Amino acid sequence: MFDKTRFQGPVAPVVCPCTETDEMDWAALEKNFARLAASPVAGLYINGGTGDAANLTDQERADVAAYMVPRLKRQGKLAIVHVGQTTQRGAQRLACQAAELGADAVASIPPKKDWPQIADYYRAIAAAGLPVIVYYIPGVTGMTAGLPQLRTLLEIPGVAGIKMSDWNVFLLHSVCAEYPDKVVYSGFDEMLVPGLLYGADGCIGTWMNLLPDLYAKVYARVRAGELASVLPVMNAFNDFLAMGWKYGILDAFEELMRAKGYADRCFRRPSSWNPGKLPEPVLQEMLRRLERLEEDAARL
């Protein structure tokens, strides 16, 4: 029987940095992996959207998984490999590789198909033998679901849970209430605390690459019923994100990753971001706020 307690907590969707010529920057990837794996997050989400998987070759995705999964297992960390592909056989191939590596689960964004075809797609991935995490992200897929549609996926044998990158907290709560044995992750950074309050088991958010300790501390405090202790920090965090949204949230993320020395580039071209896209005063203010959030995390 699936034990979801192993999957609870914040899971960092690790970046796969690239050079200015869009080649994999392995030195940066290894440093980011080591930094996040040593942090108190529950584990890593490999080759997801934050990892720029759609712009990686199949071989690059295979190489990234082969590098990260065994190391995470040796450290006792969770390894979830995103295997979403434009073809079902491609997703199956990546899922089988993840199983051979010893990953804890695979996840996938759904294909842009009708719901019966989407269900067939997840059945095919589940045949690889690992628990499957459905990825519900209507802002990317253009497909908005209600609980009836999600039931058709969550009741597939082998589907162990869902990542929900959506603002609909009532839908998240409904899934948590109806499927208490499934793991449910919130996928938007801004939904970290609301998601936990409405029943989520953890979160998978891009900005965890910059603030892994904050996510882990907030998760632990909310789980302990100490909501009041994290609200001031979360208000400051959401104000910080709101500043980034004004200039493009992924552009702001990439600019800060570069400024911190974590990655020259996170996402391959074509990309809206180029170094210096954020006005210098904005970048400096976001760096100051980021430093304060790191200090807040240390005090929690």
KALINLIN-V390415 format. One record per backbone hydrogen bond with DSSP energy under -0.5 kcal/mol. CO is the residue of the C=O (numbers start at 1). NH is the residue of the N-H. Records with the same first field share a line. If there is no record, write none. Layout:
# KALINLIN-V390415
CO=NH, NH
This chain:
# KALINLIN-V390415
2=4
3=6
4=7
5=8
9=203
10=42, 43
12=14, 45
17=25
18=265
19=22
23=19
24=26
25=29
26=30
27=31
28=32
29=33
30=34
31=35
32=36
33=37
34=38
36=39
42=78
43=12
44=46, 80
45=14
46=82
48=53
49=52
52=55
53=56
57=61
58=62
59=63
60=64
61=65
62=66
63=67
64=68
65=69
67=71
68=72
69=73
70=74
71=75
72=77
73=76
78=44
79=81, 104, 105
80=46, 82
81=107
87=91
88=92
89=93
90=94
91=95
92=96
93=97
94=98
95=99
96=100
97=101
98=102, 103
99=102
104=131
105=81
106=133
107=83
108=135
111=113
114=117, 118
115=119
116=120
117=121
118=122
119=123
120=124
121=125
122=126
123=127
125=128
126=129
131=106
132=134, 160, 161
133=108
134=136, 163
135=110, 137
136=165
137=140, 141
138=142
142=144
146=150
147=151
148=152
149=153
150=153, 154
151=155
153=156
156=159
158=132, 160
160=183
161=134
162=164, 185
163=136, 165
164=166, 187
167=169
168=172
169=173
170=174
171=175
172=176
173=177
174=178
175=179
179=182
183=162
184=201, 202
185=164
186=204
188=191
189=192
191=195
192=196
193=197
194=198
195=200
196=199
201=9
202=186
203=11
205=208
206=209
207=210, 211
211=215
212=216
213=217
214=218
215=219
216=220
217=221
218=222
219=223
220=224
221=226
222=225
225=227
226=229, 230
227=230, 231
228=232
230=234
231=235
232=236
233=237
234=238
235=239
236=240
237=241
238=242
239=243
240=244
241=245
242=246
244=247
245=248
248=252
249=253
250=254
251=255
252=256
253=257
254=258
255=259
256=260
257=262, 263
258=261
265=18
274=277
279=282, 283
280=284
281=285
282=286
283=287
284=288
285=289
286=290
287=291
288=292
289=293
290=294
291=295
292=296
293=297
294=298
295=299
296=300
297=300
